[in-house]
């Protein structure tokens, strides 16, 4: 593909992604460890990561003529970075560098000396620091997050990331993508997949290179969306990479496609619009959506509108709801589908199958569950207690999903009734998946807000009756007006301001015990559903002031998976602890009373050195609130502050000694603070011997 042209109407401008004769940016390798558009914890990967073989110091070049616009030194995130404005209007961005070319480095050192800080950021006027194509500008490194590699981005004139391959850069790639699984999700309360209202995952059979098939027709009804789990590989290196292009065809006609040529910077942190976060949250893998179920246009989708890629089996979109999302209507019967997955170089794999549009009632009648009376036998009625079921409920787009599983088969389908706020009663028709498993749904509307009391009545074959009860507080969040959710114990409240969600949301705030070693609340709270795409930040509030007082060492933390709690900048307001976030974590409150740990100081205490050291080495780290700012640590040599290069992943700080040290006694003073004010101070003498 020598020339690619896209018109980005969303910005009201047009431009061409013309293939250029750009230079590959480094001599480290022409292999990638990550590619454009991959999933990161809360954003799209905006560039490519080039393999540096776990080493530092490979040369980095200007890919074309232009000028240096910005250099920055930071110890977190992207580490040392360089931004070059190209003469053609684009910009290139290099990250995780070890050092800059000497003609750039001298400006860094001047600024460090002027400010007395190691972490600095410099902006340059156009053409103040010109570069020519192929000129050495920096060296690859290990600064910031991750192992040694070169992170490389290209931006258009508006600052939107674009895929480097679209402008002529190339790697060797003759490997087809690998398809792992296919997921189909019911998107409204009138829909089902295989007689269930939850997402169903299917594993295709591999027929040969790039060919996969699902042999059995998948029964659907109503609005559903496809997602796919797939990854790409390139020649030589083993790394799993994101795929470049996806397409979905039904009845031989393409109804949806997406290509990661670029994405607007406004969508940089909106990756949950494009990925199925619920499946990822539930450890089912990374699934790429082949539909747009949010009220927003996504410009790298074709079509880009709301409803793109959504199939509506057996019903017209207008039957499905008042919002005409322009879904694809399918008549009852069988419809073949094909999903193609490609990398940038045309290597393609596809999975084919059939969806069969079947109403739920017909599906249940065609496949009745046989109840053989295998209930709990024996015992005296009224004396033997029937085991209670395992129960789950989940929030979907506009319905609440119920799942009951019994340890033994039941003789008949249980009766389920929902009471809203003590007076509105609704019967939920349960669908038997087996004599032990039953599912059902309750449609939700803006009035579905309050206490939901679930009553499940069931009996054994000898007539012994039993009842299971559950209470759930349901909250409605409106895109126009926002809303809030409150935990059942009243301690945690999460506030959604107006405009913070893309579409109406129903959910609840759940809690459970939190067994972290640090002192704290002892409970963690999270929003269900956990995959709500947030358009704007929300506020997390904990009413704990009466327990802790407005203690500055008490903060809100976010927990993701098995990772250590993430500190959130918190503030007190009327004895309520508050923090803002644009990510959905499990939230808790912890008290950080432990000061940072400091060790590995060199020179050693009372060391007697024959030659003055050129560097002072210290290791330090904090286990909870953490260290994020250069102002949180200081190393002084005989009361003179040193410039300190800190690598938090190695817990290593190096202080540069710029002036010669005389013979005699010298004292190191080290001070490290965490983000809530805990502090460690150490004084350590050493001696320089006279020659």
DOVOLUM-766738 format. One record per residue: residue in three letters; y, x, z of N, C-alpha, C in turn. Coordinates in steps of 0.05 Angstrom, whole numbers, plus 5000, padded with zeros to 4 digits. Example, Ala and Ser with C-alpha at 12.3 -4.5 7.8 and 13.67 -1.06 7.14 Angstrom:
BEGIN
ALA488652645156491052465156493452645156/SER495552575142497952735143500152585157/
This chain:
BEGIN
UNK497650175000500050005000502550185000/UNK503850204977506050394974508750274981/UNK508950014980511549884986511049614999/UNK512449575021512149325036514849215041/UNK515348965036517948845040517748595057/UNK519248585078519348345094522248265098/UNK522848015099525547905104525447775131/UNK526947875150526847765178529047555180/UNK528447315174530447105175531247035203/UNK529547115223530147045250532747185259/UNK533347405247535747555254538047495235/UNK537547335215539647265196540347495177/UNK538547695175539047925158536647975141/UNK536848145122534548235106534548535104/UNK532048645105531848925100529048985091/UNK528649215079526049295068524849515085/UNK522249485089520749695102519549865079/UNK521250035068520450195045518850445053/UNK516750495040515250735045516950975039/UNK517151165059518751395056517051645056/UNK518251865048516852115049517352255076/UNK516652105097517152215124514952425130/UNK515752615148513852815157512252715181/UNK509752785183508252725207509552875231/UNK509852735254511652845274510753085291/UNK508253165288507253385305505053545291/UNK504653785300502353945291499953925310/UNK500153745330497953715349495453615335/UNK495653405320493453285305494553065288/UNK492852955271493552715256491552495263/UNK490952485289489152275301490652125322/UNK489851875326491151695345489351635368/UNK490551605392489051495415489851205420/UNK492151115410493050835412494750775388/UNK494750525380496350455356498350245363/UNK499850155343502049975345501049695352/UNK502449555371501749285377499549245398/UNK498549455409496349425429497449295455/UNK495549195470496249075496496849285517/UNK499049245531499649385555499849185577/UNK500249265602500149085625502048845622/UNK504448895611506348675608508048695583/UNK507048845563508548865538506848965515/UNK507948945491506649055467507049355467/UNK505149505457505449795453507149825428/UNK509449955431511449945410511250185390/UNK509150345393508950575375506050655372/UNK505650905365502951025364502751255383/UNK500451305394499951535411498251735395/UNK499351975393498052185377496452375395/UNK494052435388492252595404493152875406/UNK493252985430494053265435491853415449/UNK489353305448487053445458487253535487/UNK488553355503488853405532490453655538/UNK492153745519493753985523496653925518/UNK498354105527501254085523502154305505/UNK504654275495505954495481505754495451/UNK504554295438504654285409507454215400/UNK508054305376510754275365511253985356/UNK513753895360514653625351516953665332/UNK516853525309518753575287520453315282/UNK522753365271524353145260522953055234/UNK522352795232520852695209522652675184/UNK525352675188527252665166529952765177/UNK531852785160534552885169535952665185/UNK537752745202539252555219540752705241/UNK540952585264542152715287540952615313/UNK541152785333540152715360542152515372/UNK541052285380542752075392542552075422/UNK540052135432539752115462537452295470/UNK537752415493535552555507535552465536/UNK533152445547532952355575530652495589/UNK531152555614528952665631528552465654/UNK526152365656525352185678522652265687/UNK521952205712519252295722517252065722/UNK518151815715516351595712516351485684/UNK514551295678514551165652514051345629/UNK516151375612515851535587516551825591/UNK517351905615517852195620520252295605/UNK519952535593522052655577521952525549/UNK524252435540524352285514526652385497/UNK526352345471528252425451528552205431/UNK531052125425531651915405533352045383/UNK532352025358533752135335534551905316/UNK537051905309538151715289537751845261/UNK536151715244535751815217538051735199/UNK538351895178540551845159540151575144/UNK537651475142537251225128537650975145/UNK538451015170539050785187536950725208/UNK534550835204532450795225532750995247/UNK531250945269531251135291528351205298/UNK527951445308525251525317525451615346/UNK523351555361523351585390520751735398/UNK521151955412518852125422518852115452/UNK516352085464516152065493513952245504/UNK514052295530512152455545512252755537/UNK514652845529515053115520514953305544/UNK514153555539514253765560516953895562/UNK518153955539520754075538521954035510/UNK524554095508525954055483526354325469/UNK527054325444527754565430530154695444/UNK530354965444532455105459535255005453/UNK535854935427538554845420539154565432/UNK537154415440537554165454537454215484/UNK535654385493535154435521537654535535/UNK539254685521541654805534543554585543/UNK543754365528545454135537544354005562/UNK541653985563540353875586540954035611/UNK540654295608541154475631544054475640/UNK545854455622548654435629549254175645/UNK548053955637548353705650547053705678/UNK544653835680543353855706545054025725/UNK546154235715547854405732550354255741/UNK551454095722553953945729553453725749/UNK551153585747550653355765549053435789/UNK547653665788545953735810543353565811/UNK542653445788540253275787538553375764/UNK535953355769534053435748533753215727/UNK533652965736533452735717536152665706/UNK536552705680539152645668538652505642/UNK540852385632540752235607543352295592/UNK543052395567545352475551545452315525/UNK547852215518548352085492550152275476/UNK549652285450551152465432552552305410/UNK554852385402556252265380554852315354/UNK555252135334553952185308554552455297/UNK552352595288552452845275553453075293/UNK553753015320554453235338552153435340/UNK549653335339547253505339545553435315/UNK546253525291544753455267541953585267/UNK540053445254537353555251536653535221/UNK535053715212534053705185531053645185/UNK530053545164527253465162525453715168/UNK523553675185521753895193522754075214/UNK525154035224526254205245524854165271/UNK524254375286523054355312525054225332/UNK524154015345526053875364524953875393/UNK522253895396521153875423518253975422/UNK516953945446514154015449512653795464/UNK510153745456508653525468508053595498/UNK507653385514507253435542505653225556/UNK506053215583504553045601506452915620/UNK508952885613510852765632510652455631/UNK511452335653511252045655508351955660/UNK507751715649505051595654503051685634/UNK500551705643498351755624497652055621/UNK495452105608494652385602496352505580/UNK496052765574497652885553497252745526/UNK499452675514499552565487502352545477/UNK502752495452505452445441505752155434/UNK507552015447508251745440510551745420/UNK510151605397511951615375512651335365/UNK515251275363516151015354518151045331/UNK518250835314520350815293521650545297/UNK524250535297525750285301527450235276/UNK527849975270529649905249532549935259/UNK534449865242537249905250538149725272/UNK536549505278537249325301535749405326/UNK534149625325532649705348530049575352/UNK529049425331526449295333524249495325/UNK522049525341519949705334518449625309/UNK517849815292516349765267513949945266/UNK511949855253509450015251509950265235/UNK509350505245509850745230508450765203/UNK506150625201504750635175506250485153/UNK507950295160509350145140511550315126/UNK512150545137514150715125512950975115/UNK510350975110509151195096507451385112/UNK507551385138505851555154502851465152/UNK501051655152498251595147496351755165/UNK493951645169491751785182489251735164/UNK487151885169484651835156483151615170/UNK482551395156481151165168479451025147/UNK476851045150474950915132473050745148/UNK473850675173472050525191472950235193/UNK470950055190471549765193471949695222/UNK473649495228473849385255471249275265/UNK470849265291468549155303469248895318/UNK467748685312468248425324466348385347/UNK467448325370465748295394465048005399/UNK467147825399466647555407468847375396/UNK468247115396470046905387470346705410/UNK472846615415473346415435474746175423/UNK473945935432475245695423476145545448/UNK478745465448479945345471480945065465/UNK480144855481481344595478484344615487/UNK486144495471488944525477490344275487/UNK488844045487489843805498487643655512/UNK488343455528486343305543484443145526/UNK485243095501483442945483481543115468/UNK481443375474479843565459477343645475/UNK475343745461473043865473471844075455/UNK470444265466468944465451466044465463/UNK464144395446461344375455461044195479/UNK462543975480462343785502463543875528/UNK465144085527466444195551469444205546/UNK470944225568473844225565475044495572/UNK473244685577474144965583473645135558/UNK474945365557474545555535471645635533/UNK470545635508467845715503467845975487/UNK466146165495466046425482463346445467/UNK463546545442461146565425460946855416/UNK458446955416457947235407456647215379/UNK457947315359456747295332454547495327/UNK452947435307450747615299451847795276/UNK451248055278452048245258449948245235/UNK450848185211449048185188449048445173/UNK451248595175451448855161454248965165/UNK454949175151457649295155459849085150/UNK461349025170463648845168462948555165/UNK460448475168459548195165458348095190/UNK459447875201458447745225458247445219/UNK456447315234456047025230455446885256/UNK456346645258455446465279453646255266/UNK451046265272449246095257449445795264/UNK449845745289449845465298452645345296/UNK452845095284455544965282456644925311/UNK459244955313460644915339461944645338/UNK461144475357462144195358464844195372/UNK466744065359469544055369470643775365/UNK472843715379474443475375477243525386/UNK479243415372481943435382483143715376/UNK485343775389486744025384485344265397/UNK484644455380483244695390484544945377/UNK484145175390485245425379483145645381/UNK482945815360481146035359482546285371/UNK480946455384481746725392479546915386/UNK480147165381478047355374478347615389/UNK476147725397476047985411474948185390/UNK476648375382475848565362477448825367/UNK476349045357477849295358477249465334/UNK478949655329478749825305478050115315/UNK477050275296476650555300477650705276/UNK478150965279478851135257476951365254/UNK477251525234475451745229475551945252/UNK473352075258473052305276473152225305/UNK475452105314475852065343474651795352/UNK473851785377472351545386474051315397/UNK476651345398478351155412478350875399/UNK478150665416478450395407481350325403/UNK482050225379484750175371485149875366/UNK487649785367488249505360488049465330/UNK487249225323487149155294489949095284/UNK490349115258492949085246493448795237/UNK491448675224491948415211489648225217/UNK490247965220488347755225488947525207/UNK486847385199487147135183484946935190/UNK485646685190483846465196483846275172/UNK481546225160481346035138479345825146/UNK480045575138478245345143478045195117/UNK475545125110475044985085476045145061/UNK475945405063476645585041479645625039/UNK481345525057484245555055485245695080/UNK486945905075488046045098490145875112/UNK489845845138491645675153493345835173/UNK492546085178493946255197493546545190/UNK495546715194495247005192497347135209/UNK496747375217498747535231498347825224/UNK500647975222500648255216502548395235/UNK501648615246503348765265504948975250/UNK506648885231508549075218510849145236/UNK511648955253513848985271513748765291/UNK515448785311515948545328518848575339/UNK520248345342522948365352522948475381/UNK525048625387525248735414525448515435/UNK526348275427526448045445523747955454/UNK521648015439518847935446517248175458/UNK518548395463517148635473515448575497/UNK516548415516515048355541513848085541/UNK513547965517512347695515509547705503/UNK507947905511505347935499503447705506/UNK504047565527502347335534502547105514/UNK504647105497504746915475502546965455/UNK501747215452499947295431497147345440/UNK496647385466494047445476493147225495/UNK490547185498489546985517489347115544/UNK491447075560491647205586489647095606/UNK488946835603486946715621484246855619/UNK483346905595480747045591480947325602/UNK483147455598483447725609483547725639/UNK484947525651485147495680482347455692/UNK480647305677477947245687475847455678/UNK476747685669475047915662473147845638/UNK474147685619472547625596473147795572/UNK475247965575475948145553478648085541/UNK479448255522482048215508481548045483/UNK482847815483482647625460485347585448/UNK485447615422487947565406487947275397/UNK490047135403490346855394490746835364/UNK489446645352489946585323491346315321/UNK493246265338494746015339497246055356/UNK499145885353501645895368501845635384/UNK501345645410501345405427503845395444/UNK505845555439508345545454510645455436/UNK512645335448514845225433516845455426/UNK515945635409517545855400516445955373/UNK518246055356517346175331516646465336/UNK514346545326513446825328513546945301/UNK515447125295516047205268513847365254/UNK511947485269509847635255507447455250/UNK507647185255505646995248506446865221/UNK504446785206504846625182502946385183/UNK504046135185506846075190507746145218/UNK510346175222511346265248511846045268/UNK511645795259512545575276510545505298/UNK511445335316509845225337507645055325/UNK505145095334502944945323501345095302/UNK502345325293500945475272498145545281/UNK496145505264493445575269491845375286/UNK493145175297491744985314490344775296/UNK487744735301486244535287486144275304/UNK486344055290486243795303483943635291/UNK481643645304479243525294479043235300/UNK478843065278478442785281480842615288/UNK483142735293485542595301487942705286/UNK489942535281492342645269494042765290/UNK495942945283497643065304499242855319/UNK499942625305501542425319499942265339/UNK497342255335495642135355495442315380/UNK495642575376495242765397497642775416/UNK499942685408502342695425504842655410/UNK507042615424509542555411510742785397/UNK509943035405511043275391509343335367/UNK510443305343509043375318509143675314/UNK506943805321506844095320505844195293/UNK505344015275504444095248501744235250/UNK499844125265497244235266495644165241/UNK493244285238491644235215489544025221/UNK489643795208487843575213485143625199/UNK483043565213480343585202478943325205/UNK477743225184476142985184473543025199/UNK472342815210469642845222467642965202/UNK465943135212463943265195464143565198/UNK462843715180462744005182464844135165/UNK466044355176468144505162467544805166/UNK467044945144466645235147469245385153/UNK469045595169471345755175470646045171/UNK472746215168472346505165474746645178/UNK474246835194476346995207476047285197/UNK478147385186478147665176479947835194/UNK478948075200480348265217480548525201/UNK482948645199483348885183484949095198/UNK484549345189486449545197488449585175/UNK490349765179492449795160491549885133/UNK489350025132488450155107486449985092/UNK486249725099484549545084481649525093/UNK480849685112478149655122477949385137/UNK476049215129476048935138473248855147/UNK473248695169470848565178471448265180/UNK469348105178469747815179467447685194/UNK468047465207466047295220466347015208/UNK464146895201464146625189462446445206/UNK463046195204461545985219462445715210/UNK461645515225462245235219463045095244/UNK465244935242465844745264465044465255/UNK463944315273463044045267464743855284/UNK466343695271468143505285466543265295/UNK466143245321464443045333465842935358/UNK466242665360467342555384465642615408/UNK466842635431465442705455463242495462/UNK463942235458462042025464459542055447/UNK459942115422457642145404455942385412/UNK457242595420455842835428454142785453/UNK455242645473453842575497451442395491/UNK451942195474449742005467447442145451/UNK448242335434446242475418444542665435/UNK445642775456444242965473444342875502/UNK442942655508443042555536441642755555/UNK442742775579441342935600439342755613/UNK436842855615434742695628434642745658/UNK435242535672435042555702432242465710/UNK430642655720427842605726427342535755/UNK429542465769429142405797428542645814/UNK429442885805428843135819431143185839/UNK431642985856433643025877432343145902/UNK433643105924432643215949430643015961/UNK428143085962426042905972425342976001/UNK423942786013423042826041425342786061/UNK424642796086426642756107427242466112/UNK428642416133429342136140432142076130/UNK432441866114435141796104437141786127/UNK439441906122441541916142441242146162/UNK438942286162438542506181438742776167/UNK438042786140438043036126440743066111/UNK442143286115444743326102444343446074/UNK445443316054445343416027447243646023/UNK446443866011448344086007450744005991/UNK453044115998455544055983455644215957/UNK456944115937456944255911458944485911/UNK458344675893460444875886462444735868/UNK465044765875467144615861469344795851/UNK470244755827472544895815474344695801/UNK476944745803478744595785480644795772/UNK481344745747483044925732485144765717/UNK487544885714489644755699489644855670/UNK489744665651490044725623492644605614/UNK493144595588495744535577496844265588/UNK495244055587496143795598493943645612/UNK492143795625490043665640488943845662/UNK487743715681486443855704483443835699/UNK482144065700479244085694477644095720/UNK475443945721473743945745470944045737/UNK469844205755467144305751465644285778/UNK463344155777461544125800458844235793/UNK457744405811455044505808453444475834/UNK451144345832449444305856447144505856/UNK446144565880443944745882441344635872/UNK441044365873438744225863439544005844/UNK437743915827438543695808439043435823/UNK440943275812441543015822439942805806/UNK439442565817438042355802439942205784/UNK442542235787444442085770447142225771/UNK448842145753451542265751453242175775/UNK454542365789456242285812458742125802/UNK459941995822462441855817464742015828/UNK466842055811469142215819471642045817/UNK473242055838475641895839477942075849/UNK480242055836482642205844484742015854/UNK485842075877488041915889490542085890/UNK492641995877495242135877497042035898/UNK497842205916499742145938498941905954/UNK496241855956495241655974495141375964/UNK496041325939496041045929495141005900/UNK495641195882494841165854492041275851/UNK490141105843487341185841486541195812/UNK485141405804484141445777481241535778/UNK479541415763476741495761476441715739/UNK475141935746474642145727471742125718/UNK471342075692468642055681467542335679/UNK465342385693464042645692461942655670/UNK461942885656460042935635457843115645/UNK455343035644453243215654452643445634/UNK452843685644451943915628449043965633/UNK448043885656445243895664445043715688/UNK442643665699442443495723443743625747/UNK444643875745445944015767448944075762/UNK449844055737452644125730454043895717/UNK456643855726458143625716461043715712/UNK462243635690465043695685466643445678/UNK469243465683470943235677473843325676/UNK475643155666478443225664480142995673/UNK482543055682484642865689487142925673/UNK487842755654490342805639492742815658/UNK494742985651497143015667499542935651/UNK501542835665504142765653506342845672/UNK508842825665511042915684510942775711/UNK509642545712509342415738507142515755/UNK505442695744503242815759504243035776/UNK505342955799506643155816506243065845/UNK504643205860504143125888501343195897/UNK500443055918497743105929495642965914/UNK493643115904491343005890488943015909/UNK487942785916485542765934483142705916/UNK481242895916478742865900476542765918/UNK475142545910472842445925470542435906/UNK468442575912465942575896463742445912/UNK462542225901460442085915457842135899/UNK455742205914453142265901450942205921/UNK448542185911446242125929443742255920/UNK441742265938439142375931437342155920/UNK434942225911433242015899432241815919/UNK432341885945431441695965433741525976/UNK436041555963438241385970440141495991/UNK439741735999441541846018444241916005/UNK446341806014449041836002450642056016/UNK452242186000454042386012456642385996/UNK458642516008461342515996462442795999/UNK463742885977465143145977468143085973/UNK469843215989472743155987474243425984/UNK476443405969478143635965481043535961/UNK482943705970485743635967487143855951/UNK488843785932490243975915493143875912/UNK495044055917497843985912498544075883/UNK499443895867500043945839503043935835/UNK504144135821507044145815507444145785/UNK509644015777510444005749512944175745/UNK512844365725515044535719516044465691/UNK518544395689519744315663521344545650/UNK521144585624522744785611525744735615/UNK526544485615529344425617530444445646/UNK528844365665529844355693528544545712/UNK526344675703524944855721523444705742/UNK523244815766521744695788520844905807/UNK519144835826518145025846515344945854/UNK513845135865511245095877511245205905/UNK509945065924509845135952506945145961/UNK506245355976503545385986502945166007/UNK500445116011499644906030500444966059/UNK500745226065501645296092504745316095/UNK506145276072509045276072510245546074/UNK508645756073509846026076510946136050/UNK509546086028510446196002511545975984/UNK513646035971514845855951515646015927/UNK515045915903515846045878517645865862/UNK519945965855522045805842522245875813/UNK521945675796522245705767525045595759/UNK526845775751529545675743529345525716/UNK531345365709531345235682531045445660/UNK529445385640529145575618527145805623/UNK525645795645523846015651521145985638/UNK520445745628517845705615518345595587/UNK516445625569516745535541516045245538/UNK514245145554513344865551512744755579/UNK512244495582511644375608509144505620/UNK509244555646507044685660506344525685/UNK503744485689502644375714501044595728/UNK501344615754499944815768500044785798/UNK499044985812499044985841499345265851/UNK499745295876500045555889497645595908/UNK495845765901493345805917493646045935/UNK491846055955492046285974489246345984/UNK488946585995486446676007487046916025/UNK485046996040485447226058485847476042/UNK487547656052488147906039487448136058/UNK485448286050484248486068485248766062/UNK487848806059488949066054489149216081/UNK489049486079489149646103491949646116/UNK494049596100496749606110497349356126/UNK499049376147499749136163501348946146/UNK500848696149502348496133501548216140/UNK501948036121501647756125498647676128/UNK496847826115494047766117493147566097/UNK494847466079494147276059495547356033/UNK494347286011495547315984495747055970/UNK497747015953498346765940498646815910/UNK497646625894497846655866498146375852/UNK499446375829499846135814497346085797/UNK496445835797494345735779495645515762/UNK495745555736494345755719495746025720/UNK494146235718495346505720496446615694/UNK496346455673497046565646499546425635/UNK501346335652503846205643505646415630/UNK506346395604508246585593511046525604/UNK512346725615514946695627517146785608/UNK518946605604521246655586523446805601/UNK523746735627525746865645524346915672/UNK525547105688524347165714524246925733/UNK522246925750522046725771522546865798/UNK522946705819523546815846521246745865/UNK520146945878518046915897519346935925/UNK518746725942520046705968517846685990/UNK518246836012516446826034518046756059/UNK517346546073518746466097517346596121/UNK517946856125516647016146518647136165/UNK521147056163523247176180522747116209/UNK521546886216521146816244518946986256/UNK517247106239515047286249515947576250/UNK517347666230517947946228520948016233/UNK522647806234525447866234526247976207/UNK528748026201529548126175529148436175/UNK526548506177525748786178525948916151/UNK527549136147527749256121525249386111/UNK523349426128520749546120518749346110/UNK519449086111517748866102518548796073/UNK516648796055517248746027515048576015/UNK515748455992513748305976512348505957/UNK509748465954508148635936506548465917/UNK506148575893504548435873501848585870/UNK499648435869497048545866495848455840/UNK494848645824493648585799490848705798/UNK488848535795486048635795485448785820/UNK484249025817483549195840485549415844/UNK487849395830489849605834491149585861/UNK492349815869493749825895496249655892/UNK497149525914499449335912501949475900/UNK503349315884505749415871508249315886/UNK509849505895512349435909514249275892/UNK515449065904517448905890520048925906/UNK522248985892524848995905525448735918/UNK525648735945525948485960528548475975/UNK529448235981531848205997531447966017/UNK532947986038532847766058535247576054/UNK534647316056536747116054536046886072/UNK537546856094536946646114534046656124/UNK533246896131530546956142528246906122/UNK528946876097526946846076526947096059/UNK524647216055524347456038524047376009/UNK525547485991525547405963525347645945/UNK524047595922523947795900523647655874/UNK524747785853524547665826522447815810/UNK521147675792519047795775518847645749/UNK518047795728517347665703514447695697/UNK512847755718509947775716508647615738/UNK506347495731504847345751502747525764/UNK503147585789501247745805499947565826/UNK498347675843497647565869499747685888/UNK501147515902503447605918502747615948/UNK503747815962503347825990505747966003/UNK505847976030507948116045506648336061/UNK507648576059506648806073508948946087/UNK508249076109510149246124509449536120/UNK511249686109510749976105512050136127/UNK510350236145511250396167510450686165/UNK508950756144507951026141509851196125/UNK510751426135512551596119510951736097/UNK512251836076510851976055509352216066/UNK507252296052505752526059506752766044/UNK507152996057508053236044506053456051/UNK505053606030503153816035503354016012/UNK501754226013501554425992504154575986/UNK505554646008508154776004507655075999/UNK509055175978508855455971511655565966/UNK512455775979510955965996509955836022/UNK507755946032506655846056508455906080/UNK507955766102509555806126509256096136/UNK511556226140511656496150510456706131/UNK510156626106509056806086510957046083/UNK509757286078511357526074510857616045/UNK512957586029512657626000513957895992/UNK512658035974513858285964515958235943/UNK515658015928517657935907518657655911/UNK521257615906522357345909520957145890/UNK520456905899519156705882521156595862/UNK520256535838521956395818521756095820/UNK519656005834519255715838518355655866/UNK519155415875518255305900516455065893/UNK514055065904512154845897511554685923/UNK511754425919511254235941509753995929/UNK507853895945506453645937507253425956/UNK507853195945508452965963507852705948/UNK507352495964506652235953507052025974/UNK507251775966507451555985505351345977/UNK504051225997501751055991502450765987/UNK504850675993505450385992507950325976/UNK510250345989512750265975513450465953/UNK512650715956512850905934515451055932/UNK515451225911517751395905518451355876/UNK520851255870521651195843524251315834/UNK525751415853528451535847528551825855/UNK530051975840530452265847531852295874/UNK533552085881534952105906533152075930/UNK530652015926528751985949527552245958/UNK528052465944526852715953528952945948/UNK528653145965530453375962529053625973/UNK529353845959528454105969530854295970/UNK531254405994533454595998532354866005/UNK533555065994532855346001535355466013/UNK535155516039537555626054539955446050/UNK539455176052541454966050542554926022/UNK541455076002542355035974540254845961/UNK541154605951539254425938538254545911/UNK535654505907534354595882533954365863/UNK533954425837533254225817530154195818/UNK529253945821526353905827525153745804/UNK523153855791521553725770519153605784/UNK519053335786516953195801515053045782/UNK512453095785510452955770508852775789/UNK509452515789508152335809505152305805/UNK504152335781501252305777499752535789/UNK501052765790499753005802500853045831/UNK502752885839504052915865505153195868/UNK506253305847507153585847510153605840/UNK511553745857514453795853514854095851/UNK516454175831517054455827520054485828/UNK520954645847523854705849524454975837/UNK526354985819527055235805529055395821/UNK528455645825530255825839531855985819/UNK534355905815535956015793537256285801/UNK537656335826538956585835536956765850/UNK537457015849535657205862535857165893/UNK533657215906533557185935533557455948/UNK535157485968535357745982532957776001/UNK532558016010530458066030531257936056/UNK529157876073529657756098528457486101/UNK529357336121528257066126529656856110/UNK528056666100529156446085527756186095/UNK529155966092528055706103528155496081/UNK525755376077525555146059525954896076/UNK527554706067527854446079527054236059/UNK525154076066524053866048524453596061/UNK525553416046526053146056525052946035/UNK523252766042522152566023522352296037/UNK523452096022523651826032522151636014/UNK521051426026519951206009522150996004/UNK521350775991523450585983524250396005/UNK523050416029523950246051525050416074/UNK525450676069526850846088525151016106/UNK522451006104520851186119521251476108/UNK521351666126522251926118520552146130/UNK520052356114518652596124520452836120/UNK520952996141522553236138520953476148/UNK521053686133519553936141521354176136/UNK521354356156522654616152520554826153/UNK520555006133518455206131519655476124/UNK519455676142520655936136518656116121/UNK519856306106518256516094520056766092/UNK518856986086520257246087519957396061/UNK522157536053522057716030522257996042/UNK520158156036520158426048521958616033/UNK523158806048524859006035523159206020/UNK524259285997522759485981523559765989/
